[in-house]
Amino acid sequence: MSYQLEVSSAAQREIQGLPGHVRQRVRRATRDLADNPRPAGSRRLDFDLATGEPRRVRLDRWRIVYAVIEADVKLVVVLAVRRRPPYDYSDLPELFDDLS
């Protein structure tokens, strides 16, 4: 089952600012989420989201933060691409605010 993929404008800007080789891997991983929104190695985030399931997928030191929404339309929304460390997930309420 294929999902519709949406990348927030903030995440698009973050992806554009990545080093070239990382940018390619992130774009590929993001596209793959449409076919498999819960790939091996992805994790559910400890955050309550009424409209969907908050998740992250790891690519080396980078994290793709996204939501899987199982409503009338199956949707994956990519919200952020961050480097860890220093990223500590403290901005999850703001990231997921628009989805609630």
N, C-alpha and C positions, 0 to 999 in steps of 0.2 A: 504494500500500500504506500503510495507516494504522498508526501505532505507538501503543502505550499510553503515556500521559503520566503521569509521577509527579513531583511537586514536593516536595522535602524540606521538613521543618518549618522548618529554618533559612532556606531560601530563601523560604518563605511569609512568615516574619517580616520578612525584608529587603524583600520586595515591599510589605508593609503599611506600612513606614516611608518609602517613596518619595514624592516630591511627586506630586500627583494626575495631572497630565498624563503624567509618566514612568511611573507605575504602570499607567495604561491601555495605554500602548505596550508595556510589558514583558509584561503579561498577554496581549495580542494576539499578540506575538511568541512567547511561550511556548506558547500554544495552537496556533499555526501549525507548531511543531516536530513535532507529532504527525503532520501530513500530509507535511511535508518536513523531516526531521531534519538535512539538509545544505543549507540555503538559500544562495543567492548571498551572498557576504560573510562567511559563517561560516568558521572556520578550525579545523583540527585542532591541538590543543595538543601541545607537545613533552613528553609525559609517557607513560610506559608503563603501560598499564592492561590487565591480563590478561582482564578480563571484558567489555571494550567499548572504544569509541573516545571519548576525551576531546575535547570541542570547546568553542568559544565563539562567540557571535554578538554583534555590536556594535550598540548603539543610541546614537548620539552618543557621550557620555562613559561610557556604562554598558555593562557586559559581563554577558552571561548565560552562566554556566559550566554545562555539562551533559555527559552521557555518552549515547552511542547504543549500545545493547546489542542485538546480533543473535543471540539464542539461540532457545529454543523459543518464547518470547514476544518479539515486537519491542517494545522499550521505549526511551523517552527519559526520562532522569532529570535534572531540573534541580536543581543543587546550590547555586548561589549567584548573586546579582545584586550586582555591585560597581561602584563608580565608579572610573574610571581617568582621570588619576592621582588618588589615590596608589596604587591597587591595582596590585601587581606580580606576581601569580600565585605568590607564595612559599608560599601555603598549599595548593597543589594536593595534596600527599600527604595532608593531613588531610581535604580535601574528598572525595577519591576512596577514602579508607581503607575506608569501609563497603561499597564496591562490590567490593572485591578478594576 
